[in-house]
Amino acid sequence: ECGAGDAGAGAFRSVSYERSGPGAEPRVLELSLVAAHHSLWGEHLWNAARVLGELVDDATVGCRGSAVLELGAGAGLPGLLALLNGASLVVTSDYGTEVDDSLLRPLRANVERVLPLCPPGVSSEVVPYVWGRDVAPLRAPLGAGAPGFDVVLLADCIFNRSEHRRLLWSCRECLAPGGLVWVTFSHHDPAKASLDMEFFRIAEAEMGMVATEHRHLQRQCVDIFVENDGLDEQRGTVYVYTLALRGGCGEAGET
C-alpha cells in the first residue's frame, strides 16, 4: 500500500511492508520514501531490499550483537530489520551532500519510527555518504580502534555500473576481518547482465575479496519490473551473493 505524506522539508511516499517470519513484531512497517523520482531511484522499495530484509529476519544474515552498515539504503529496510533483530549498531547511509539531502530525510524518518520498537541497547546513525570518499564518517559510530563492520548490506546497488569500484572500495575499507558484505540485486536490463556481474570480477581481481553466489536464495518478485517485453521474469529474479576479505575467514551459513 502506498500513500502520500509530508514531513517537514519535503513530501514522502509511504509504503507498508509486511514481514513474513513467524512471530515477527511489529508485523507491518510503515516506510517513507521520496515522493518524486530521484536520479538514484530512491522512490521505490526494490525487490532486492525486500529479499535482503527477509534474510535478515530469518537470521540467514546474522545481525544480533553485530555492527551493521547499509550503503545505498533508500528506505533502509534491511538496516531497520537488523535493528529489530538485535544488532548492536546499525549505520544506514545513502547519497547526501550539502545541496541534496533528499534521500536522507525519509531514511531518518524511518529510523526514528523504528528505534522505539527495538531491543534495549541498540544504536543507530544515519550518515550521508558518497561512495569512494573517505569512510571516516561511516566508521565514526564504531568508536576508535574498532576493526570495522561485521555485516555490510547492499540491496540493489550494482545497477549503478560506473560506481562499482568506488562502492567496492568503500565496502573493503569498512568491513572487519571475518565480516561479510551481503549483496542482493536484480538485472534491471537483462541484456546487459554481464556488465552488472563486473562488480564481482572487480571485487576479486582488484579489491582482494572473495565472491560467493547463493543460488538457493534466489527469489521471484516481479511487482516492480513489469514491462511486458518477455524479460519480466528475468528482471524480477533477485540474486544473493556475499563478499568476504580474502584471508579474512568470512563465511556465510548455508540455508
Secondary structure, DSSP 8 states (H G I E B T S, - for coil): -EEEEEETTEEEEEEEEE--STT-SSSEEEEEEESS--TT-TTS--HHHHHHHHHHHTTSS--TT-EEEEES-TT-HHHHHHHHTT-SEEEEEE---SS--TTHHHHHHHHHHHGGGS-TT-EEEEEE--TTS--HHHHGGG-TT---EEEEEEES-TT-GGGHHHHHHHHHHHEEEEEEEEEEE--SSGGGHHHHHHHHHHHHHHS-EEEEE-GGG-EE--SS---SSS-HHHHHEEEEEEEEETTS-------
